Amino acid sequence: MTAIPTELAVLMVGIAARQAASPTAQLQAMLDRPVPAGALLAPAHGAFNRAMEVSLTGGAGAASSNTALTGWQQQ
């Protein structure tokens, strides 16, 4: 078996450590985590798409009536 020079081994370990600490690698690690099925079907905020829910309800949450699409106001 042939060993690589010590300087090259240290250089390769340093490169691997920098790549593992990159924002892209950290994001990929978070995406690879398993998520319980219940968390996917019943998010804490109550909406499947939080950004769309906020834009439709004006940030009032799911408890308010949806007037963004119809213009209907409760009397």
C-alpha positions as CSV (number, residue, x, y, z in Angstrom):
1,M,0.0,0.0,0.0
2,T,1.3,3.5,-0.9
3,A,0.9,6.3,1.6
4,I,0.3,9.9,0.5
5,P,2.6,12.6,1.8
6,T,1.7,14.2,5.1
7,E,1.4,17.7,3.6
8,L,-1.1,16.4,1.0
9,A,-3.2,14.6,3.6
10,V,-3.4,17.7,5.8
11,L,-4.3,19.8,2.8
12,M,-7.1,17.4,1.8
13,V,-8.5,17.3,5.4
14,G,-8.5,21.1,5.4
15,I,-10.4,21.3,2.1
16,A,-13.0,18.7,3.3
17,A,-13.5,20.6,6.5
18,R,-14.1,23.9,4.7
19,Q,-16.5,22.3,2.3
20,A,-18.5,20.6,5.1
21,A,-18.8,24.0,6.9
22,S,-20.1,25.8,3.8
23,P,-23.7,27.2,3.8
24,T,-24.6,24.9,0.9
25,A,-23.4,21.8,2.8
26,Q,-25.3,22.9,5.9
27,L,-28.5,23.4,4.0
28,Q,-28.2,20.1,2.3
29,A,-27.7,18.4,5.7
30,M,-30.9,20.0,7.0
31,L,-32.8,18.9,3.9
32,D,-31.7,15.3,4.4
33,R,-33.1,15.1,7.9
34,P,-36.2,12.8,8.2
35,V,-39.4,14.7,9.1
36,P,-42.3,13.0,10.8
37,A,-45.3,12.6,8.5
38,G,-47.5,14.3,11.0
39,A,-45.4,17.5,10.8
40,L,-45.9,17.6,7.0
41,L,-49.7,17.2,7.1
42,A,-50.4,19.4,10.2
43,P,-47.9,22.3,10.4
44,A,-47.9,24.3,13.6
45,H,-49.2,27.5,11.9
46,G,-52.1,25.6,10.3
47,A,-51.5,26.3,6.7
48,F,-49.8,24.1,4.1
49,N,-48.2,27.1,2.5
50,R,-47.5,29.8,5.2
51,A,-46.5,32.5,2.7
52,M,-49.7,32.1,0.7
53,E,-51.9,32.0,3.8
54,V,-50.3,35.3,5.0
55,S,-50.8,36.9,1.6
56,L,-54.4,35.9,1.4
57,T,-55.4,36.7,4.9
58,G,-53.3,39.8,5.4
59,G,-51.4,38.2,8.2
60,A,-54.5,37.7,10.3
61,G,-54.1,33.9,10.2
62,A,-56.6,31.2,9.3
63,A,-59.2,32.4,11.8
64,S,-60.2,35.5,9.7
65,S,-62.5,35.2,6.8
66,N,-60.8,35.2,3.4
67,T,-61.8,38.5,1.8
68,A,-58.7,38.9,-0.4
69,L,-60.2,37.0,-3.3
70,T,-63.9,37.9,-3.1
71,G,-64.0,41.4,-1.6
72,W,-66.8,40.2,0.7
73,Q,-67.0,42.0,4.0
74,Q,-69.0,40.7,7.0
75,Q,-71.7,43.1,8.1
